[in-house]
C-alpha cells in the first residue's frame, strides 16, 4: 500500500492498493458509516432515437459512499464495499458497490483510531517487504505455497509420478524437478524470495537443481513433515523471518504458540474470551491477542490497552493460528500477574 495523501484534520487518507495483501488490511480498517471515495463505473440509461428504447452503458464517475458492509474473499483479488452514495454526479442516495483491487486509488474518510493507523502503517511496510514462496518437497510430491500478510495460499501440488524402475534410474527426479521449477518460475516476481523445505535430502537436490538453472539465494530448511504441514512447520521454525518476508504470519504463529505454552505451564497467567477484557480493565494484561473478525467490536478494548500499556496484536482468521484463537472466543490475554 502507498499513501498518496494524508490529512487527519479532516479524517482523509488517500491510498493506492499495491497488492492483494492490502485488501486484508482495508477489510480491518473500513467500518460501517465510514466514507470511501474512488473512481467507479455506474450504469446510465439513454434513449435511442432509432429504436426508441432505452439502452444502458457504464460510465466512469467519482463516487463517495457511506459504508454499510465490507466483503473480503480470501485469495481472490477484490474487496467489495457497499453503501449509499453521498457524493456523485448523479444517483445520490442510491446504493452502489465499490470494487477495490490491486491498482485501485481510493480515499477513506473517517474518525481514525490509533489501532487503525497502525494497520495502515503496517500495510505500507508490508508492501515494501519481499514475498516468500515456499516449496515443501519430498520424493513423492512438491507443494508450492505463497505466504501473504493474511495467511498461506497453496499455489500448486505436483506429483513426482515415480515408479520402481524410474526410481532406480533417477529419470523421474529430473522430470519432477523440471516441472516443479517451471511452476515456481511462473510465480516468481521481482523481490520474491524462495525457500525449499522438507524431510530427507530431496530438498537439497532440488535446491541444487534450481541454482543450476540460475535461481539465486534459495533458502533451505529441514522439516519432519511434507506438504502444507511442512510449510506451516517451516514458518514456525523461523524460515519466514530468515527470508525477511511477511513476518506478520510468523509472528502470529509464534504468539499463539506462546499462549498455548503458557496455558499448559501456568494457566492462571492467561485470560480467554470475556475474561481477557476483565484482565485488561484491571491493568493485568501484558499482551492482548484479538482475532481480526472481532476488530469491529473491540475498539474500546484496543483504546484501553493503549492507556494501560498493553501490547496488542491482531491475528488473521485465515490461518490455523486464527482458528485456534477463535476457539478461545476470538480474544485472549497473557497477563503480567495472576488474578
C-alpha positions as semicolon CSV with decimal commas, in nm:
position;residue;x (nm);y (nm);z (nm)
1;X;0,000;0,000;0,000
2;X;0,119;0,351;-0,082
3;X;-0,016;0,659;0,092
4;X;-0,078;0,934;-0,164
5;X;-0,210;1,195;0,076
6;X;-0,297;1,208;0,445
7;X;-0,496;1,485;0,617
8;X;-0,610;1,366;0,957
9;X;-0,760;1,708;1,038
10;X;-1,041;1,608;0,804
11;X;-1,001;1,235;0,857
12;X;-0,889;1,172;0,498
13;X;-0,630;0,923;0,378
14;X;-0,587;0,865;0,007
15;X;-0,410;0,541;-0,076
16;X;-0,301;0,325;-0,368
17;X;-0,357;-0,051;-0,341
18;X;-0,038;-0,232;-0,445
19;X;-0,109;-0,595;-0,362
20;X;-0,384;-0,834;-0,261
21;X;-0,241;-0,825;0,092
22;X;-0,357;-0,463;0,114
23;X;-0,718;-0,580;0,081
24;X;-0,689;-0,768;0,411
25;X;-0,570;-0,452;0,586
26;X;-0,851;-0,244;0,434
27;X;-1,109;-0,501;0,546
28;X;-0,995;-0,443;0,903
29;X;-0,985;-0,063;0,873
30;X;-1,303;0,029;0,685
31;X;-1,609;0,022;0,909
32;X;-1,981;0,092;0,891
33;X;-2,060;0,466;0,845
34;X;-1,709;0,546;0,715
35;X;-1,695;0,716;0,377
36;X;-1,500;0,580;0,082
37;X;-1,436;0,769;-0,242
38;X;-1,300;0,628;-0,566
39;X;-1,349;0,620;-0,940
40;X;-1,612;0,361;-1,024
41;X;-1,847;0,264;-1,305
42;X;-2,223;0,306;-1,295
43;X;-2,490;0,221;-1,549
44;X;-2,662;0,511;-1,722
45;X;-2,971;0,459;-1,935
46;X;-3,013;0,659;-2,253
47;X;-3,292;0,661;-2,509
48;X;-3,205;0,557;-2,862
49;X;-3,355;0,783;-3,134
50;X;-3,371;0,500;-3,385
51;X;-3,511;0,221;-3,173
52;X;-3,698;0,439;-2,925
53;X;-3,594;0,212;-2,642
54;X;-3,356;0,255;-2,352
55;X;-3,010;0,113;-2,362
56;X;-2,764;0,102;-2,076
57;X;-2,396;0,189;-2,076
58;X;-2,147;0,201;-1,791
59;X;-1,976;0,534;-1,742
60;X;-1,688;0,621;-1,506
61;X;-1,757;0,867;-1,226
62;X;-1,604;0,968;-0,893
63;X;-1,834;0,824;-0,625
64;X;-1,837;0,862;-0,247
65;X;-2,042;0,615;-0,043
66;X;-2,129;0,582;0,325
67;X;-2,025;0,228;0,409
68;X;-2,281;-0,029;0,516
69;X;-2,088;-0,351;0,455
70;X;-1,742;-0,475;0,354
71;X;-1,687;-0,814;0,192
72;X;-1,345;-0,972;0,156
73;X;-1,293;-1,305;-0,019
74;X;-0,959;-1,459;0,086
75;X;-0,725;-1,540;-0,204
76;X;-0,948;-1,355;-0,452
77;X;-0,835;-1,025;-0,596
78;X;-1,105;-0,787;-0,478
79;X;-1,276;-0,623;-0,182
80;X;-1,640;-0,513;-0,215
81;X;-1,763;-0,209;-0,023
82;X;-2,138;-0,144;-0,032
83;X;-2,328;0,165;0,080
84;X;-2,543;0,463;-0,020
85;X;-2,398;0,728;-0,250
86;X;-2,335;1,058;-0,069
87;X;-2,141;1,238;-0,345
88;X;-2,150;1,176;-0,720
89;X;-2,253;1,348;-1,045
90;X;-2,586;1,163;-1,016
91;X;-2,779;0,895;-0,824
92;X;-2,709;1,043;-0,478
93;X;-2,893;0,836;-0,216
94;X;-2,893;0,519;-0,422
95;X;-2,695;0,207;-0,336
96;X;-2,362;0,135;-0,501
97;X;-2,083;-0,121;-0,457
98;X;-1,720;-0,018;-0,493
99;X;-1,482;-0,292;-0,605
100;X;-1,130;-0,245;-0,471
101;X;-0,840;-0,445;-0,614
102;X;-0,466;-0,405;-0,676
103;X;-0,425;-0,084;-0,875
104;X;-0,719;0,093;-0,708
105;X;-0,683;0,453;-0,588
106;X;-0,925;0,531;-0,306
107;X;-0,982;0,777;-0,023
108;X;-1,109;0,668;0,318
109;X;-1,274;0,938;0,532
110;X;-1,338;0,855;0,897
111;X;-1,256;0,921;1,260
112;X;-0,926;0,734;1,263
113;X;-0,829;0,532;1,570
114;X;-0,467;0,470;1,665
115;X;-0,510;0,097;1,606
116;X;-0,635;0,163;1,253
117;X;-0,348;0,400;1,174
118;X;-0,111;0,130;1,296
119;X;-0,263;-0,114;1,048
120;X;-0,222;0,136;0,763
121;X;0,144;0,184;0,860
122;X;0,192;-0,192;0,870
123;X;0,035;-0,223;0,524
124;X;0,287;0,031;0,391
125;X;0,576;-0,162;0,544
126;X;0,435;-0,495;0,425
127;X;0,427;-0,375;0,064
128;X;0,797;-0,293;0,086
129;X;0,886;-0,643;0,205
130;X;0,962;-0,927;-0,033
131;X;0,706;-1,201;-0,075
132;X;0,801;-1,559;0,009
133;X;0,731;-1,874;-0,191
134;X;0,784;-2,198;0,000
135;X;0,831;-2,531;-0,180
136;X;0,774;-2,830;0,052
137;X;0,916;-3,129;-0,130
138;X;0,991;-3,498;-0,086
139;X;1,028;-3,786;-0,331
140;X;0,651;-3,810;-0,389
141;X;0,518;-3,453;-0,416
142;X;0,610;-3,086;-0,426
143;X;0,369;-2,840;-0,264
144;X;0,419;-2,476;-0,366
145;X;0,273;-2,210;-0,136
146;X;0,276;-1,831;-0,120
147;X;0,297;-1,656;0,218
148;X;0,077;-1,347;0,237
149;X;0,004;-1,099;0,514
150;X;-0,325;-1,273;0,596
151;X;-0,221;-1,635;0,558
152;X;-0,080;-1,905;0,335
153;X;-0,209;-1,980;-0,015
154;X;-0,146;-2,316;-0,178
155;X;-0,044;-2,242;-0,538
156;X;0,016;-2,591;-0,674
157;X;0,084;-2,955;-0,585
158;X;0,296;-3,160;-0,825
159;X;0,330;-3,537;-0,807
160;X;0,666;-3,696;-0,883
161;X;0,493;-3,987;-1,055
162;X;0,791;-4,209;-0,982
163;X;0,781;-4,587;-1,019
164;X;1,025;-4,852;-0,905
165;X;1,214;-4,864;-1,234
166;X;1,225;-4,486;-1,264
167;X;1,338;-4,464;-0,902
168;X;1,644;-4,666;-0,987
169;X;1,730;-4,457;-1,294
170;X;1,657;-4,120;-1,128
171;X;1,491;-4,013;-1,455
172;X;1,176;-3,937;-1,253
173;X;1,369;-3,681;-1,049
174;X;1,483;-3,476;-1,349
175;X;1,129;-3,460;-1,487
176;X;0,980;-3,393;-1,143
177;X;1,227;-3,116;-1,065
178;X;1,179;-2,964;-1,409
179;X;0,802;-2,944;-1,368
180;X;0,826;-2,804;-1,015
181;X;1,091;-2,547;-1,119
182;X;0,874;-2,433;-1,412
183;X;0,578;-2,379;-1,177
184;X;0,794;-2,180;-0,935
185;X;0,931;-1,972;-1,222
186;X;0,578;-1,875;-1,329
187;X;0,504;-1,750;-0,977
188;X;0,826;-1,560;-0,907
189;X;0,822;-1,181;-0,929
190;X;1,083;-0,918;-0,862
191;X;1,165;-0,917;-0,491
192;X;1,010;-1,258;-0,424
193;X;1,218;-1,489;-0,204
194;X;1,221;-1,866;-0,233
195;X;1,252;-2,131;0,040
196;X;1,280;-2,506;-0,019
197;X;1,188;-2,725;0,278
198;X;1,114;-3,088;0,353
199;X;1,236;-3,409;0,513
200;X;1,532;-3,603;0,377
201;X;1,769;-3,497;0,101
202;X;1,532;-3,437;-0,191
203;X;1,503;-3,069;-0,091
204;X;1,883;-3,032;-0,118
205;X;1,887;-3,190;-0,463
206;X;1,602;-2,967;-0,576
207;X;1,777;-2,656;-0,441
208;X;2,091;-2,753;-0,636
209;X;1,875;-2,807;-0,945
210;X;1,727;-2,456;-0,908
211;X;2,070;-2,300;-0,861
212;X;2,188;-2,481;-1,172
213;X;1,902;-2,313;-1,360
214;X;2,013;-1,969;-1,237
215;X;1,793;-1,923;-0,930
216;X;1,989;-1,738;-0,662
217;X;1,955;-1,726;-0,284
218;X;1,745;-2,035;-0,225
219;X;1,676;-2,072;0,147
220;X;1,691;-2,431;0,277
221;X;1,529;-2,574;0,588
222;X;1,457;-2,924;0,717
223;X;1,110;-3,025;0,832
224;X;0,978;-3,351;0,970
225;X;0,661;-3,321;0,762
226;X;0,580;-3,257;0,396
227;X;0,302;-3,080;0,204
228;X;0,117;-2,789;0,367
229;X;0,205;-2,929;0,710
230;X;0,569;-2,893;0,613
231;X;0,507;-2,534;0,503
232;X;0,348;-2,445;0,839
233;X;0,629;-2,624;1,026
234;X;0,892;-2,426;0,836
235;X;0,716;-2,098;0,920
236;X;0,705;-2,189;1,288
237;X;1,077;-2,270;1,276
238;X;1,152;-1,920;1,150
239;X;1,200;-1,961;0,775
240;X;0,970;-1,663;0,721
241;X;1,180;-1,425;0,927
242;X;1,500;-1,562;0,781
243;X;1,369;-1,477;0,436
244;X;1,286;-1,122;0,553
245;X;0,940;-1,159;0,409
246;X;0,591;-1,143;0,560
247;X;0,690;-1,157;0,927
248;X;0,329;-1,098;1,034
249;X;0,226;-1,461;0,973
250;X;0,531;-1,599;1,153
251;X;0,475;-1,367;1,449
252;X;0,110;-1,473;1,476
253;X;0,202;-1,841;1,487
254;X;0,468;-1,763;1,750
255;X;0,223;-1,564;1,963
256;X;-0,039;-1,838;1,957
257;X;0,228;-2,097;2,039
258;X;0,340;-1,875;2,327
259;X;-0,019;-1,853;2,453
260;X;-0,067;-2,231;2,433
261;X;0,263;-2,292;2,609
262;X;0,164;-2,052;2,888
263;X;-0,176;-2,221;2,920
264;X;-0,004;-2,554;2,978
265;X;0,264;-2,414;3,209
266;X;0,070;-2,160;3,417
267;X;-0,294;-2,119;3,311
268;X;-0,355;-1,850;3,575
269;X;-0,137;-1,617;3,368
270;X;-0,382;-1,639;3,078
271;X;-0,730;-1,493;3,030
272;X;-0,958;-1,607;2,748
273;X;-1,272;-1,456;2,596
274;X;-1,457;-1,212;2,823
275;X;-1,204;-1,279;3,098
276;X;-0,941;-1,113;2,880
277;X;-1,145;-0,791;2,882
278;X;-1,176;-0,808;3,261
279;X;-0,799;-0,855;3,294
280;X;-0,748;-0,557;3,064
281;X;-0,976;-0,339;3,277
282;X;-0,774;-0,435;3,586
283;X;-0,447;-0,343;3,413
284;X;-0,321;-0,701;3,437
285;X;-0,295;-0,772;3,062
286;X;0,055;-0,758;2,915
287;X;-0,025;-0,884;2,563
288;X;-0,374;-0,883;2,408
289;X;-0,444;-1,107;2,107
290;X;-0,752;-1,014;1,902
291;X;-0,890;-1,205;1,603
292;X;-0,943;-0,979;1,303
293;X;-1,311;-1,084;1,295
294;X;-1,357;-0,917;1,634
295;X;-1,190;-0,587;1,548
296;X;-1,516;-0,408;1,484
297;X;-1,646;-0,474;1,835
298;X;-1,308;-0,440;2,009
299;X;-1,236;-0,070;1,958
300;X;-1,287;0,016;2,327
301;X;-1,062;-0,272;2,432
302;X;-0,784;-0,155;2,200
303;X;-0,804;0,201;2,328
304;X;-0,797;0,073;2,688
305;X;-0,494;-0,141;2,603
306;X;-0,313;0,170;2,482
307;X;-0,387;0,350;2,810
308;X;-0,268;0,058;3,025
309;X;0,050;-0,010;2,825
310;X;-0,075;-0,345;2,697
311;X;0,073;-0,471;2,370
312;X;-0,196;-0,552;2,111
313;X;-0,154;-0,800;1,828
314;X;-0,419;-0,870;1,563
315;X;-0,438;-1,231;1,447
316;X;-0,564;-1,317;1,099
317;X;-0,856;-1,559;1,080
318;X;-0,723;-1,701;0,754
319;X;-0,475;-1,949;0,901
320;X;-0,450;-2,207;1,180
321;X;-0,329;-1,958;1,441
322;X;-0,651;-1,762;1,391
323;X;-0,861;-2,079;1,409
324;X;-0,702;-2,155;1,747
325;X;-0,774;-1,804;1,878
326;X;-1,134;-1,827;1,752
327;X;-1,182;-2,138;1,967
328;X;-1,097;-1,918;2,270
329;X;-1,363;-1,663;2,180
330;X;-1,150;-1,457;1,942
331;X;-0,964;-1,272;2,218
332;X;-0,701;-1,374;2,473
333;X;-0,457;-1,204;2,708
334;X;-0,123;-1,304;2,854
335;X;-0,102;-1,146;3,200
336;X;0,158;-0,957;3,398
337;X;0,047;-1,126;3,719
338;X;-0,209;-1,377;3,844
339;X;-0,558;-1,254;3,928
